[in-house]
Amino acid sequence: MAVALLHTQGHAASGVGSRLLALIGDAAREEGRTLRVSVAELPLADQLLLSRLGYRLHAADDYFELRPPL
């Protein structure tokens, strides 16, 4: 399985950032990749924001797998 790693700085998805995340997610899905982000790099505020955007976060080892909105 191919993986696309997502690195965040500050808030992962706000304004332009949310559109960028959607584009990255769409491209990853089209290429059959899974979006992952390190648990250490995803603060709680970003987890909540991603959840509000419809992403489902699944914890595995030391990363979250981001599943796109349905």
PyMOL Python script that loads the backbone (N, CA, C, O; Angstrom):
from pymol import cmd

cmd.read_pdbstr("""\
ATOM      1  N   MET A   1       0.839  -1.164   0.000  1.00  0.00           N
ATOM      2  CA  MET A   1       0.000   0.000   0.000  1.00  0.00           C
ATOM      3  C   MET A   1       0.893   1.238   0.000  1.00  0.00           C
ATOM      4  O   MET A   1       1.811   1.354   0.812  1.00  0.00           O
ATOM      5  N   ALA A   2       0.618   2.141  -0.902  1.00  0.00           N
ATOM      6  CA  ALA A   2       1.362   3.390  -0.955  1.00  0.00           C
ATOM      7  C   ALA A   2       0.832   4.339   0.106  1.00  0.00           C
ATOM      8  O   ALA A   2      -0.351   4.311   0.444  1.00  0.00           O
ATOM      9  N   VAL A   3       1.710   5.171   0.622  1.00  0.00           N
ATOM     10  CA  VAL A   3       1.347   6.080   1.698  1.00  0.00           C
ATOM     11  C   VAL A   3       1.796   7.479   1.345  1.00  0.00           C
ATOM     12  O   VAL A   3       2.910   7.676   0.862  1.00  0.00           O
ATOM     13  N   ALA A   4       0.943   8.443   1.581  1.00  0.00           N
ATOM     14  CA  ALA A   4       1.304   9.850   1.441  1.00  0.00           C
ATOM     15  C   ALA A   4       1.383  10.415   2.845  1.00  0.00           C
ATOM     16  O   ALA A   4       0.380  10.443   3.558  1.00  0.00           O
ATOM     17  N   LEU A   5       2.554  10.862   3.248  1.00  0.00           N
ATOM     18  CA  LEU A   5       2.726  11.412   4.590  1.00  0.00           C
ATOM     19  C   LEU A   5       2.371  12.885   4.585  1.00  0.00           C
ATOM     20  O   LEU A   5       2.775  13.636   3.698  1.00  0.00           O
ATOM     21  N   LEU A   6       1.622  13.277   5.574  1.00  0.00           N
ATOM     22  CA  LEU A   6       1.194  14.650   5.706  1.00  0.00           C
ATOM     23  C   LEU A   6       1.914  15.273   6.888  1.00  0.00           C
ATOM     24  O   LEU A   6       1.859  14.746   7.999  1.00  0.00           O
ATOM     25  N   HIS A   7       2.585  16.383   6.658  1.00  0.00           N
ATOM     26  CA  HIS A   7       3.269  17.092   7.741  1.00  0.00           C
ATOM     27  C   HIS A   7       2.502  18.371   8.016  1.00  0.00           C
ATOM     28  O   HIS A   7       2.164  19.117   7.097  1.00  0.00           O
ATOM     29  N   THR A   8       2.232  18.617   9.289  1.00  0.00           N
ATOM     30  CA  THR A   8       1.480  19.811   9.651  1.00  0.00           C
ATOM     31  C   THR A   8       2.375  20.796  10.375  1.00  0.00           C
ATOM     32  O   THR A   8       3.348  20.423  11.031  1.00  0.00           O
ATOM     33  N   GLN A   9       2.026  22.042  10.241  1.00  0.00           N
ATOM     34  CA  GLN A   9       2.683  23.098  11.011  1.00  0.00           C
ATOM     35  C   GLN A   9       1.573  24.019  11.470  1.00  0.00           C
ATOM     36  O   GLN A   9       0.904  24.646  10.649  1.00  0.00           O
ATOM     37  N   GLY A  10       1.376  24.106  12.751  1.00  0.00           N
ATOM     38  CA  GLY A  10       0.272  24.905  13.253  1.00  0.00           C
ATOM     39  C   GLY A  10      -1.036  24.193  12.965  1.00  0.00           C
ATOM     40  O   GLY A  10      -1.151  22.987  13.181  1.00  0.00           O
ATOM     41  N   HIS A  11      -2.011  24.926  12.482  1.00  0.00           N
ATOM     42  CA  HIS A  11      -3.309  24.331  12.207  1.00  0.00           C
ATOM     43  C   HIS A  11      -3.322  23.752  10.805  1.00  0.00           C
ATOM     44  O   HIS A  11      -3.070  24.453   9.825  1.00  0.00           O
ATOM     45  N   ALA A  12      -3.617  22.473  10.724  1.00  0.00           N
ATOM     46  CA  ALA A  12      -3.534  21.727   9.474  1.00  0.00           C
ATOM     47  C   ALA A  12      -4.542  22.183   8.440  1.00  0.00           C
ATOM     48  O   ALA A  12      -4.266  22.125   7.242  1.00  0.00           O
ATOM     49  N   ALA A  13      -5.688  22.629   8.872  1.00  0.00           N
ATOM     50  CA  ALA A  13      -6.725  22.888   7.890  1.00  0.00           C
ATOM     51  C   ALA A  13      -7.563  24.092   8.280  1.00  0.00           C
ATOM     52  O   ALA A  13      -8.564  23.958   8.983  1.00  0.00           O
ATOM     53  N   SER A  14      -7.157  25.255   7.829  1.00  0.00           N
ATOM     54  CA  SER A  14      -7.957  26.447   8.072  1.00  0.00           C
ATOM     55  C   SER A  14      -7.868  27.316   6.833  1.00  0.00           C
ATOM     56  O   SER A  14      -6.773  27.572   6.333  1.00  0.00           O
ATOM     57  N   GLY A  15      -9.022  27.779   6.323  1.00  0.00           N
ATOM     58  CA  GLY A  15      -9.037  28.619   5.139  1.00  0.00           C
ATOM     59  C   GLY A  15      -8.409  27.927   3.944  1.00  0.00           C
ATOM     60  O   GLY A  15      -8.873  26.873   3.508  1.00  0.00           O
ATOM     61  N   VAL A  16      -7.354  28.523   3.420  1.00  0.00           N
ATOM     62  CA  VAL A  16      -6.647  27.958   2.270  1.00  0.00           C
ATOM     63  C   VAL A  16      -6.095  26.577   2.604  1.00  0.00           C
ATOM     64  O   VAL A  16      -6.042  25.700   1.741  1.00  0.00           O
ATOM     65  N   GLY A  17      -5.684  26.383   3.857  1.00  0.00           N
ATOM     66  CA  GLY A  17      -5.144  25.092   4.277  1.00  0.00           C
ATOM     67  C   GLY A  17      -6.148  23.964   4.125  1.00  0.00           C
ATOM     68  O   GLY A  17      -5.776  22.847   3.765  1.00  0.00           O
ATOM     69  N   SER A  18      -7.438  24.245   4.400  1.00  0.00           N
ATOM     70  CA  SER A  18      -8.445  23.197   4.262  1.00  0.00           C
ATOM     71  C   SER A  18      -8.633  22.812   2.801  1.00  0.00           C
ATOM     72  O   SER A  18      -8.850  21.641   2.490  1.00  0.00           O
ATOM     73  N   ARG A  19      -8.551  23.785   1.910  1.00  0.00           N
ATOM     74  CA  ARG A  19      -8.651  23.495   0.472  1.00  0.00           C
ATOM     75  C   ARG A  19      -7.448  22.689   0.011  1.00  0.00           C
ATOM     76  O   ARG A  19      -7.589  21.746  -0.767  1.00  0.00           O
ATOM     77  N   LEU A  20      -6.273  23.056   0.486  1.00  0.00           N
ATOM     78  CA  LEU A  20      -5.057  22.326   0.146  1.00  0.00           C
ATOM     79  C   LEU A  20      -5.134  20.884   0.643  1.00  0.00           C
ATOM     80  O   LEU A  20      -4.754  19.954  -0.069  1.00  0.00           O
ATOM     81  N   LEU A  21      -5.626  20.703   1.865  1.00  0.00           N
ATOM     82  CA  LEU A  21      -5.781  19.361   2.406  1.00  0.00           C
ATOM     83  C   LEU A  21      -6.750  18.542   1.550  1.00  0.00           C
ATOM     84  O   LEU A  21      -6.510  17.364   1.288  1.00  0.00           O
ATOM     85  N   ALA A  22      -7.844  19.172   1.116  1.00  0.00           N
ATOM     86  CA  ALA A  22      -8.811  18.477   0.261  1.00  0.00           C
ATOM     87  C   ALA A  22      -8.156  18.057  -1.055  1.00  0.00           C
ATOM     88  O   ALA A  22      -8.378  16.941  -1.525  1.00  0.00           O
ATOM     89  N   LEU A  23      -7.356  18.934  -1.650  1.00  0.00           N
ATOM     90  CA  LEU A  23      -6.671  18.604  -2.902  1.00  0.00           C
ATOM     91  C   LEU A  23      -5.667  17.462  -2.711  1.00  0.00           C
ATOM     92  O   LEU A  23      -5.572  16.563  -3.547  1.00  0.00           O
ATOM     93  N   ILE A  24      -4.922  17.508  -1.607  1.00  0.00           N
ATOM     94  CA  ILE A  24      -3.962  16.439  -1.313  1.00  0.00           C
ATOM     95  C   ILE A  24      -4.701  15.127  -1.095  1.00  0.00           C
ATOM     96  O   ILE A  24      -4.283  14.080  -1.588  1.00  0.00           O
ATOM     97  N   GLY A  25      -5.796  15.190  -0.358  1.00  0.00           N
ATOM     98  CA  GLY A  25      -6.592  13.995  -0.108  1.00  0.00           C
ATOM     99  C   GLY A  25      -7.152  13.400  -1.385  1.00  0.00           C
ATOM    100  O   GLY A  25      -7.125  12.183  -1.571  1.00  0.00           O
ATOM    101  N   ASP A  26      -7.661  14.255  -2.270  1.00  0.00           N
ATOM    102  CA  ASP A  26      -8.200  13.784  -3.552  1.00  0.00           C
ATOM    103  C   ASP A  26      -7.115  13.140  -4.398  1.00  0.00           C
ATOM    104  O   ASP A  26      -7.327  12.077  -4.982  1.00  0.00           O
ATOM    105  N   ALA A  27      -5.949  13.782  -4.469  1.00  0.00           N
ATOM    106  CA  ALA A  27      -4.841  13.231  -5.256  1.00  0.00           C
ATOM    107  C   ALA A  27      -4.376  11.896  -4.682  1.00  0.00           C
ATOM    108  O   ALA A  27      -4.106  10.955  -5.428  1.00  0.00           O
ATOM    109  N   ALA A  28      -4.284  11.817  -3.372  1.00  0.00           N
ATOM    110  CA  ALA A  28      -3.862  10.568  -2.728  1.00  0.00           C
ATOM    111  C   ALA A  28      -4.856   9.458  -3.027  1.00  0.00           C
ATOM    112  O   ALA A  28      -4.460   8.336  -3.342  1.00  0.00           O
ATOM    113  N   ARG A  29      -6.140   9.762  -2.931  1.00  0.00           N
ATOM    114  CA  ARG A  29      -7.179   8.763  -3.185  1.00  0.00           C
ATOM    115  C   ARG A  29      -7.115   8.277  -4.635  1.00  0.00           C
ATOM    116  O   ARG A  29      -7.210   7.077  -4.894  1.00  0.00           O
ATOM    117  N   GLU A  30      -6.955   9.214  -5.583  1.00  0.00           N
ATOM    118  CA  GLU A  30      -6.868   8.850  -7.001  1.00  0.00           C
ATOM    119  C   GLU A  30      -5.662   7.950  -7.281  1.00  0.00           C
ATOM    120  O   GLU A  30      -5.713   7.092  -8.163  1.00  0.00           O
ATOM    121  N   GLU A  31      -4.582   8.150  -6.527  1.00  0.00           N
ATOM    122  CA  GLU A  31      -3.366   7.351  -6.709  1.00  0.00           C
ATOM    123  C   GLU A  31      -3.352   6.109  -5.826  1.00  0.00           C
ATOM    124  O   GLU A  31      -2.382   5.351  -5.837  1.00  0.00           O
ATOM    125  N   GLY A  32      -4.425   5.896  -5.060  1.00  0.00           N
ATOM    126  CA  GLY A  32      -4.500   4.727  -4.191  1.00  0.00           C
ATOM    127  C   GLY A  32      -3.584   4.808  -2.984  1.00  0.00           C
ATOM    128  O   GLY A  32      -3.140   3.786  -2.460  1.00  0.00           O
ATOM    129  N   ARG A  33      -3.301   6.036  -2.543  1.00  0.00           N
ATOM    130  CA  ARG A  33      -2.431   6.240  -1.383  1.00  0.00           C
ATOM    131  C   ARG A  33      -3.250   6.496  -0.130  1.00  0.00           C
ATOM    132  O   ARG A  33      -4.400   6.929  -0.203  1.00  0.00           O
ATOM    133  N   THR A  34      -2.651   6.226   1.010  1.00  0.00           N
ATOM    134  CA  THR A  34      -3.260   6.481   2.302  1.00  0.00           C
ATOM    135  C   THR A  34      -2.577   7.680   2.937  1.00  0.00           C
ATOM    136  O   THR A  34      -1.349   7.749   2.980  1.00  0.00           O
ATOM    137  N   LEU A  35      -3.374   8.632   3.434  1.00  0.00           N
ATOM    138  CA  LEU A  35      -2.800   9.791   4.123  1.00  0.00           C
ATOM    139  C   LEU A  35      -2.497   9.423   5.567  1.00  0.00           C
ATOM    140  O   LEU A  35      -3.345   8.876   6.272  1.00  0.00           O
ATOM    141  N   ARG A  36      -1.286   9.729   5.995  1.00  0.00           N
ATOM    142  CA  ARG A  36      -0.872   9.487   7.377  1.00  0.00           C
ATOM    143  C   ARG A  36      -0.171  10.720   7.912  1.00  0.00           C
ATOM    144  O   ARG A  36       0.483  11.457   7.175  1.00  0.00           O
ATOM    145  N   VAL A  37      -0.324  10.929   9.212  1.00  0.00           N
ATOM    146  CA  VAL A  37       0.375  12.016   9.887  1.00  0.00           C
ATOM    147  C   VAL A  37       0.850  11.494  11.239  1.00  0.00           C
ATOM    148  O   VAL A  37       0.136  10.758  11.921  1.00  0.00           O
ATOM    149  N   SER A  38       2.049  11.881  11.609  1.00  0.00           N
ATOM    150  CA  SER A  38       2.625  11.470  12.884  1.00  0.00           C
ATOM    151  C   SER A  38       1.785  12.005  14.038  1.00  0.00           C
ATOM    152  O   SER A  38       1.361  13.160  14.024  1.00  0.00           O
ATOM    153  N   VAL A  39       1.549  11.161  15.031  1.00  0.00           N
ATOM    154  CA  VAL A  39       0.806  11.574  16.224  1.00  0.00           C
ATOM    155  C   VAL A  39       1.485  12.780  16.868  1.00  0.00           C
ATOM    156  O   VAL A  39       0.811  13.698  17.335  1.00  0.00           O
ATOM    157  N   ALA A  40       2.808  12.779  16.895  1.00  0.00           N
ATOM    158  CA  ALA A  40       3.566  13.865  17.521  1.00  0.00           C
ATOM    159  C   ALA A  40       3.399  15.191  16.786  1.00  0.00           C
ATOM    160  O   ALA A  40       3.594  16.250  17.383  1.00  0.00           O
ATOM    161  N   GLU A  41       3.040  15.152  15.497  1.00  0.00           N
ATOM    162  CA  GLU A  41       2.927  16.377  14.702  1.00  0.00           C
ATOM    163  C   GLU A  41       1.497  16.881  14.563  1.00  0.00           C
ATOM    164  O   GLU A  41       1.266  17.892  13.900  1.00  0.00           O
ATOM    165  N   LEU A  42       0.530  16.196  15.176  1.00  0.00           N
ATOM    166  CA  LEU A  42      -0.862  16.590  15.011  1.00  0.00           C
ATOM    167  C   LEU A  42      -1.471  16.966  16.365  1.00  0.00           C
ATOM    168  O   LEU A  42      -1.973  16.105  17.088  1.00  0.00           O
ATOM    169  N   PRO A  43      -1.422  18.263  16.702  1.00  0.00           N
ATOM    170  CA  PRO A  43      -1.972  18.703  17.992  1.00  0.00           C
ATOM    171  C   PRO A  43      -3.485  18.464  18.061  1.00  0.00           C
ATOM    172  O   PRO A  43      -4.150  18.299  17.038  1.00  0.00           O
ATOM    173  N   LEU A  44      -4.000  18.449  19.265  1.00  0.00           N
ATOM    174  CA  LEU A  44      -5.417  18.194  19.489  1.00  0.00           C
ATOM    175  C   LEU A  44      -6.298  19.163  18.698  1.00  0.00           C
ATOM    176  O   LEU A  44      -7.312  18.752  18.134  1.00  0.00           O
ATOM    177  N   ALA A  45      -5.924  20.433  18.651  1.00  0.00           N
ATOM    178  CA  ALA A  45      -6.722  21.423  17.903  1.00  0.00           C
ATOM    179  C   ALA A  45      -6.851  21.017  16.435  1.00  0.00           C
ATOM    180  O   ALA A  45      -7.927  21.153  15.851  1.00  0.00           O
ATOM    181  N   ASP A  46      -5.776  20.524  15.837  1.00  0.00           N
ATOM    182  CA  ASP A  46      -5.817  20.081  14.443  1.00  0.00           C
ATOM    183  C   ASP A  46      -6.644  18.808  14.294  1.00  0.00           C
ATOM    184  O   ASP A  46      -7.338  18.633  13.293  1.00  0.00           O
ATOM    185  N   GLN A  47      -6.574  17.924  15.281  1.00  0.00           N
ATOM    186  CA  GLN A  47      -7.397  16.711  15.247  1.00  0.00           C
ATOM    187  C   GLN A  47      -8.876  17.088  15.229  1.00  0.00           C
ATOM    188  O   GLN A  47      -9.656  16.524  14.461  1.00  0.00           O
ATOM    189  N   LEU A  48      -9.258  18.037  16.073  1.00  0.00           N
ATOM    190  CA  LEU A  48     -10.645  18.477  16.131  1.00  0.00           C
ATOM    191  C   LEU A  48     -11.073  19.143  14.821  1.00  0.00           C
ATOM    192  O   LEU A  48     -12.180  18.915  14.334  1.00  0.00           O
ATOM    193  N   LEU A  49     -10.201  19.953  14.266  1.00  0.00           N
ATOM    194  CA  LEU A  49     -10.507  20.638  13.014  1.00  0.00           C
ATOM    195  C   LEU A  49     -10.676  19.643  11.871  1.00  0.00           C
ATOM    196  O   LEU A  49     -11.609  19.762  11.078  1.00  0.00           O
ATOM    197  N   LEU A  50      -9.785  18.668  11.784  1.00  0.00           N
ATOM    198  CA  LEU A  50      -9.912  17.637  10.746  1.00  0.00           C
ATOM    199  C   LEU A  50     -11.209  16.860  10.914  1.00  0.00           C
ATOM    200  O   LEU A  50     -11.871  16.520   9.934  1.00  0.00           O
ATOM    201  N   SER A  51     -11.564  16.583  12.151  1.00  0.00           N
ATOM    202  CA  SER A  51     -12.806  15.878  12.424  1.00  0.00           C
ATOM    203  C   SER A  51     -14.010  16.703  11.960  1.00  0.00           C
ATOM    204  O   SER A  51     -14.948  16.159  11.377  1.00  0.00           O
ATOM    205  N   ARG A  52     -13.985  17.995  12.214  1.00  0.00           N
ATOM    206  CA  ARG A  52     -15.074  18.873  11.770  1.00  0.00           C
ATOM    207  C   ARG A  52     -15.169  18.937  10.256  1.00  0.00           C
ATOM    208  O   ARG A  52     -16.252  19.136   9.705  1.00  0.00           O
ATOM    209  N   LEU A  53     -14.036  18.768   9.581  1.00  0.00           N
ATOM    210  CA  LEU A  53     -14.021  18.761   8.116  1.00  0.00           C
ATOM    211  C   LEU A  53     -14.485  17.414   7.553  1.00  0.00           C
ATOM    212  O   LEU A  53     -14.613  17.256   6.339  1.00  0.00           O
ATOM    213  N   GLY A  54     -14.732  16.454   8.431  1.00  0.00           N
ATOM    214  CA  GLY A  54     -15.249  15.166   7.991  1.00  0.00           C
ATOM    215  C   GLY A  54     -14.230  14.062   7.901  1.00  0.00           C
ATOM    216  O   GLY A  54     -14.579  12.928   7.571  1.00  0.00           O
ATOM    217  N   TYR A  55     -12.965  14.362   8.189  1.00  0.00           N
ATOM    218  CA  TYR A  55     -11.936  13.316   8.154  1.00  0.00           C
ATOM    219  C   TYR A  55     -12.087  12.406   9.354  1.00  0.00           C
ATOM    220  O   TYR A  55     -12.395  12.862  10.455  1.00  0.00           O
ATOM    221  N   ARG A  56     -11.873  11.125   9.141  1.00  0.00           N
ATOM    222  CA  ARG A  56     -11.896  10.149  10.228  1.00  0.00           C
ATOM    223  C   ARG A  56     -10.456   9.784  10.544  1.00  0.00           C
ATOM    224  O   ARG A  56      -9.712   9.351   9.665  1.00  0.00           O
ATOM    225  N   LEU A  57     -10.065   9.960  11.798  1.00  0.00           N
ATOM    226  CA  LEU A  57      -8.693   9.684  12.221  1.00  0.00           C
ATOM    227  C   LEU A  57      -8.639   8.311  12.874  1.00  0.00           C
ATOM    228  O   LEU A  57      -9.352   8.045  13.842  1.00  0.00           O
ATOM    229  N   HIS A  58      -7.799   7.452  12.344  1.00  0.00           N
ATOM    230  CA  HIS A  58      -7.621   6.120  12.914  1.00  0.00           C
ATOM    231  C   HIS A  58      -6.187   5.995  13.405  1.00  0.00           C
ATOM    232  O   HIS A  58      -5.241   6.068  12.621  1.00  0.00           O
ATOM    233  N   ALA A  59      -6.036   5.804  14.718  1.00  0.00           N
ATOM    234  CA  ALA A  59      -4.703   5.701  15.318  1.00  0.00           C
ATOM    235  C   ALA A  59      -4.110   4.325  15.042  1.00  0.00           C
ATOM    236  O   ALA A  59      -4.784   3.303  15.168  1.00  0.00           O
ATOM    237  N   ALA A  60      -2.836   4.322  14.663  1.00  0.00           N
ATOM    238  CA  ALA A  60      -2.089   3.083  14.432  1.00  0.00           C
ATOM    239  C   ALA A  60      -0.624   3.371  14.734  1.00  0.00           C
ATOM    240  O   ALA A  60      -0.021   4.261  14.133  1.00  0.00           O
ATOM    241  N   ASP A  61      -0.060   2.617  15.662  1.00  0.00           N
ATOM    242  CA  ASP A  61       1.337   2.817  16.064  1.00  0.00           C
ATOM    243  C   ASP A  61       1.572   4.275  16.449  1.00  0.00           C
ATOM    244  O   ASP A  61       0.965   4.770  17.398  1.00  0.00           O
ATOM    245  N   ASP A  62       2.447   4.964  15.720  1.00  0.00           N
ATOM    246  CA  ASP A  62       2.786   6.345  16.060  1.00  0.00           C
ATOM    247  C   ASP A  62       2.262   7.353  15.030  1.00  0.00           C
ATOM    248  O   ASP A  62       2.816   8.442  14.880  1.00  0.00           O
ATOM    249  N   TYR A  63       1.205   6.984  14.333  1.00  0.00           N
ATOM    250  CA  TYR A  63       0.634   7.880  13.337  1.00  0.00           C
ATOM    251  C   TYR A  63      -0.895   7.747  13.323  1.00  0.00           C
ATOM    252  O   TYR A  63      -1.463   6.785  13.840  1.00  0.00           O
ATOM    253  N   PHE A  64      -1.530   8.740  12.715  1.00  0.00           N
ATOM    254  CA  PHE A  64      -2.960   8.680  12.424  1.00  0.00           C
ATOM    255  C   PHE A  64      -3.106   8.445  10.931  1.00  0.00           C
ATOM    256  O   PHE A  64      -2.385   9.033  10.126  1.00  0.00           O
ATOM    257  N   GLU A  65      -4.032   7.593  10.575  1.00  0.00           N
ATOM    258  CA  GLU A  65      -4.409   7.439   9.181  1.00  0.00           C
ATOM    259  C   GLU A  65      -5.626   8.334   8.986  1.00  0.00           C
ATOM    260  O   GLU A  65      -6.605   8.217   9.723  1.00  0.00           O
ATOM    261  N   LEU A  66      -5.575   9.227   8.002  1.00  0.00           N
ATOM    262  CA  LEU A  66      -6.679  10.147   7.734  1.00  0.00           C
ATOM    263  C   LEU A  66      -7.524   9.569   6.622  1.00  0.00           C
ATOM    264  O   LEU A  66      -7.064   9.399   5.493  1.00  0.00           O
ATOM    265  N   ARG A  67      -8.761   9.270   6.953  1.00  0.00           N
ATOM    266  CA  ARG A  67      -9.689   8.769   5.937  1.00  0.00           C
ATOM    267  C   ARG A  67     -10.577   9.940   5.525  1.00  0.00           C
ATOM    268  O   ARG A  67     -11.126  10.640   6.376  1.00  0.00           O
ATOM    269  N   PRO A  68     -10.714  10.147   4.231  1.00  0.00           N
ATOM    270  CA  PRO A  68     -11.443  11.336   3.743  1.00  0.00           C
ATOM    271  C   PRO A  68     -12.926  11.282   4.097  1.00  0.00           C
ATOM    272  O   PRO A  68     -13.472  10.227   4.421  1.00  0.00           O
ATOM    273  N   PRO A  69     -13.558  12.449   4.025  1.00  0.00           N
ATOM    274  CA  PRO A  69     -14.994  12.513   4.282  1.00  0.00           C
ATOM    275  C   PRO A  69     -15.742  11.606   3.306  1.00  0.00           C
ATOM    276  O   PRO A  69     -15.308  11.397   2.173  1.00  0.00           O
ATOM    277  N   LEU A  70     -16.858  11.079   3.762  1.00  0.00           N
ATOM    278  CA  LEU A  70     -17.681  10.218   2.904  1.00  0.00           C
ATOM    279  C   LEU A  70     -18.468  11.011   1.909  1.00  0.00           C
ATOM    280  O   LEU A  70     -19.211  10.439   1.113  1.00  0.00           O
TER     281      LEU A  70
END
""", "prot")
cmd.dss("prot")
cmd.show_as("cartoon", "prot")
cmd.util.cbc("prot")
cmd.orient("prot")
